[in-house]
Amino acid sequence: MISTAYAQTAPAATGGGENMLMSMLPLLLMFAVLYFLMIRPQMKRQKEQKAMIDSLAVGDEVVTVGGVLGRIKKASETYIHVEVADNTELQVERSAVIRVLPKGTFK
């Protein structure tokens, strides 16, 4: 009823470097695609946003994260005062500005 078990010989060793490279190739390709499609464009957008925030000046017309449209009346290192209507100013952080509008957009 019990069959005889025979020992198997170990497989012959082959060039391990080539097999390892071929197994790592899909992983490397996925990382390269991820870098060029996601990471690199995000870093570029962050750099452009930082440059825009650093260049804000009095008189610029801006849109805030909350959708408020106004003109910068005062600017400090961390905050700006945005005039949204006659004699009405809001104090917001510089980082709350998402877009600078062309001159003459805000009346």
DOTI-448177 format. One line per 10 residues: their letters; for each residue z, x, y of C-alpha. Coordinates in steps of 0.5 Angstrom, whole numbers, plus 500, padded with zeros to 3 digits. Each point is the difference from the previous one (the first is absolute). Layout:
<rs>
A) Z X Y; ...
</rs>
This chain:
<rs>
MISTAYAQTA) 500 500 500; 501 506 505; 494 504 502; 501 507 501; 500 503 507; 496 506 502; 502 504 506; 494 501 505; 498 506 503; 501 501 507
PAATGGGENM) 493 499 504; 497 507 503; 501 502 507; 495 499 505; 499 502 507; 506 496 503; 497 502 508; 494 496 499; 504 494 497; 505 500 505
LMSMLPLLLM) 495 500 506; 496 495 497; 506 495 500; 502 502 507; 494 499 503; 500 492 500; 507 501 504; 497 505 505; 494 495 501; 505 494 502
FAVLYFLMIR) 504 505 504; 494 502 504; 497 493 501; 507 497 502; 501 506 505; 493 499 503; 500 492 500; 508 499 502; 504 506 502; 495 503 505
PQMKRQKEQK) 498 494 504; 507 498 501; 502 507 502; 494 499 505; 502 493 503; 507 503 501; 498 506 504; 496 495 504; 505 495 501; 505 506 502
AMIDSLAVGD) 495 503 505; 499 493 503; 508 499 501; 500 507 503; 495 498 505; 503 494 503; 500 500 507; 502 495 506; 494 495 501; 498 500 493
EVVTVGGVLG) 499 493 497; 503 499 493; 501 496 495; 507 500 496; 501 499 493; 503 493 502; 493 498 503; 502 501 507; 495 502 505; 502 504 506
RIKKASETYI) 499 505 505; 505 506 500; 504 501 506; 505 505 498; 500 505 495; 506 505 497; 500 504 494; 502 494 495; 499 494 504; 495 497 504
HVEVADNTEL) 500 494 505; 495 495 499; 498 495 505; 498 493 497; 500 496 506; 501 500 507; 507 503 501; 501 500 493; 501 506 496; 502 502 493
QVERSAVIRV) 503 506 497; 497 502 493; 500 507 496; 494 504 501; 499 499 492; 499 493 501; 494 501 504; 494 499 495; 494 500 504; 498 502 507
LPKGTFK) 495 495 503; 494 502 505; 502 500 508; 499 493 502; 501 496 494; 507 497 502; 500 496 507
</rs>
